[in-house]
Structures are given as C-alpha cells and as structure tokens.
Amino acid sequence: MKTIRRSHALSENHLSEIIARDDFDIPNLALPPMKKALHPETEYFVSLNHMDEHDPFLLQNLVIETIRMIEGADGFVTDQIFTNDHHHINHRFLDEISIQTGERHLIIGPSFSRVPSFLQSRLLDELVDADVSGIMFDVRSMDIDDFAALQPLAKLKIHAKKRIAIIPVVKDEHQRNALVDTIPFDVVCIAD
C-alpha cells in the first residue's frame, strides 16, 4: 500500500507528498521547485485549489497558469471542477486541466466526498472519461468502525474497479490502518 502525505513544509520529506495547505488550498508556489531540488526522488503532487477566488473566469485562469508554472510536479490535485453544490462537473474546465497536465496525474481532491452518494458512480465514470488518475475521499471525520458510514466509499471502490484510484484521506496512521483492515486500498493519503 502506498501512502501519500499532505505537507506544506520544506523541512518535511516523504516518499510521496501532496504539497498543499491544511485545507488542500494551493501551497506557497516557491515550495514545489524547492522540494524537487532538495528531494529529487520524492513523488509529489501540487494542489491547484484557489479557495479565495470566487470569480469562475479568474479561477480557471489561475489554475491553468499554476499548472504551466509548475514543471516538475508528478501530478496535481484539484477540487474546483464541481458545480451546482457538487452535483455536476464543469467539463470544459476539466478538459482544459486534463490537456494542461498532459502525462502527469490529475487527482480530484477530498471534496468529492461531498458529492451526493447517489451521484458518485455517475460522476466517477465522467472523471474516468476525462483521464483523471484518482479520486480522493475524505474519511477523517468518520468513525472507521461504522460500516454504514463507510458504505458509500466501499460502493465507490467496487464501481471504480481498476479504472481509477480511490484514495481515502485519513487523519493519521492509526485511522489508515483501521480503514485498510476493513476495506483494502492501494493508495491512502494522510492529511493530519
């Protein structure tokens, strides 16, 4: 099992990292190239979320320019492709992000867990069609022993099969271990 750590500190080094603030907002843009220079063996992903920008046109331009600025990243994480309170996907924006990321990974961030459960499978299929590599699912506030609470995640994993990685976001190693004992995953993100 691969563990990805969320980090926003140059002094931290993990085998695989998502460079993002605590809320998965965009990091200080000096961090990604400095991390790559200090730790070239590290696989890292950069958050594209600009949570403070509310104008859709400006947000889309910020995201595209951020992708263009960061050359050494192995992939990107974004939450800001959803519309209508997480009921739909902005396909034009997602297609443009997919084109800009090219061969690098594109991961949908932990806000995917706010998609109503009856829509998750359909939106997952749309994300697979857009060449998205993974979908994060936030379980940090869930009781891992509550099987009813984990049911949407388990159904999503079954529906995804091998087409796309489902990446649960946990708060610590204890929660990660408890989760994978219940539902096995290939990749887990620790965002303490």
Sequence and secondary structure as in RCSB ss.txt:
>XXXX:A:sequence
MKTIRRSHALSENHLSEIIARDDFDIPNLALPPMKKALHPETEYFVSLNHMDEHDPFLLQNLVIETIRMIEGADG
FVTDQIFTNDHHHINHRFLDEISIQTGERHLIIGPSFSRVPSFLQSRLLDELVDADVSGIMFDVRSMDIDDFAAL
QPLAKLKIHAKKRIAIIPVVKDEHQRNALVDTIPFDVVCIAD
>XXXX:A:secstr
 EEEEEE  TT   SEEEE  TTS    TTHHHHHHHH TT EEEEE   TT   HHHHHHHHHHHHHH  S SE
EEE TTEETTTTEE HHHHHHHHHHHTTSEEEE GGGGGS HHHHHHHHHHHHHTT  EEEEE TTS TT HHHH
HHHHHHHHHHTTTSEEEEEESSHHHHHHHHHHS  SEEEE  
